[in-house]
Amino acid sequence: MESIYAALLLHKVGGKITGTNVEKVLTAAGAKVDKAEITKLIAGLKGTKIEDIIKSASAVPVAAAPVGGVVEKKKEKKKKEEPVEEEPTGIGSLF
């Protein structure tokens, strides 16, 4: 997944998306470099335009809201009321 992010970053800044460049971005970011994944990514991107991929991905909804507005509510725990201690009245209560 990180290699996809690296390729998107290279695309955004106008860099050429090659295996070497993707590896450099991942290394600079401190991410694990999986050369097999990078090779598959580069092969998958040949003959395609990233703009088209981004446009088709943005047409898909990321997350759907619950159908019918069903939302699970958390039950609130009622606090037990502690009895209030009455303070003694008179001269003794002053000290």
C-alpha positions in Angstrom: 0.0 0.0 0.0 2.9 2.4 0.8 4.2 2.0 -2.8 0.8 3.3 -4.1 1.1 6.3 -1.9 4.6 6.9 -3.1 3.5 6.7 -6.7 0.7 9.1 -6.1 3.1 11.5 -4.4 5.5 11.3 -7.4 2.6 11.9 -9.7 1.4 14.9 -7.7 4.8 16.6 -7.8 5.4 15.8 -11.5 8.0 13.1 -10.9 8.5 10.1 -13.1 7.0 7.0 -11.6 9.7 4.3 -11.8 10.6 1.5 -9.5 13.7 3.4 -8.4 11.9 6.6 -7.7 9.2 4.8 -5.7 11.9 3.0 -3.7 13.6 6.4 -3.0 10.4 7.9 -1.7 9.7 4.9 0.5 13.2 5.0 1.9 13.1 8.7 2.5 9.8 8.2 4.4 11.3 5.4 6.5 8.8 2.9 5.1 9.6 -0.8 4.4 10.6 -1.3 0.8 8.9 -4.3 -0.8 10.5 -4.7 -4.3 8.0 -7.3 -5.4 5.2 -4.9 -4.6 6.9 -2.1 -6.4 7.4 -4.2 -9.5 3.7 -5.2 -9.6 2.7 -1.6 -9.2 4.9 -0.3 -12.0 3.7 -3.2 -14.3 0.1 -2.3 -13.4 0.6 1.4 -14.2 2.0 0.8 -17.6 -0.4 2.0 -20.3 -2.7 3.7 -17.8 -3.1 7.3 -16.8 -3.2 8.0 -13.1 -5.7 10.7 -13.6 -8.2 8.2 -15.0 -7.6 5.9 -12.0 -8.1 8.8 -9.5 -11.3 9.9 -11.3 -12.8 6.4 -11.3 -11.8 5.9 -7.6 -13.4 9.2 -6.6 -16.7 8.2 -8.1 -17.0 5.3 -5.6 -18.5 6.3 -2.2 -16.0 5.8 0.6 -18.4 5.0 3.3 -22.2 4.7 3.5 -24.3 5.9 6.3 -26.4 3.4 8.2 -29.6 2.6 6.2 -32.8 4.0 7.6 -30.9 6.1 10.1 -30.4 3.2 12.5 -27.8 4.2 15.0 -26.9 2.2 18.1 -27.1 4.3 21.2 -24.9 3.7 24.2 -26.8 3.1 27.4 -25.9 5.6 30.0 -25.1 4.2 33.4 -27.0 6.0 36.1 -24.9 7.1 39.0 -26.2 6.1 42.4 -26.9 9.1 44.5 -25.0 9.1 47.7 -26.7 10.3 50.8 -25.7 13.8 51.7 -24.2 14.0 55.2 -25.7 16.8 57.2 -23.2 19.0 59.0 -23.7 19.5 62.7 -25.0 22.8 63.7 -24.1 24.9 66.7 -20.8 26.1 68.2 -19.1 22.8 67.6 -19.4 23.1 63.9 -17.3 26.3 63.9 -14.1 24.5 65.0 
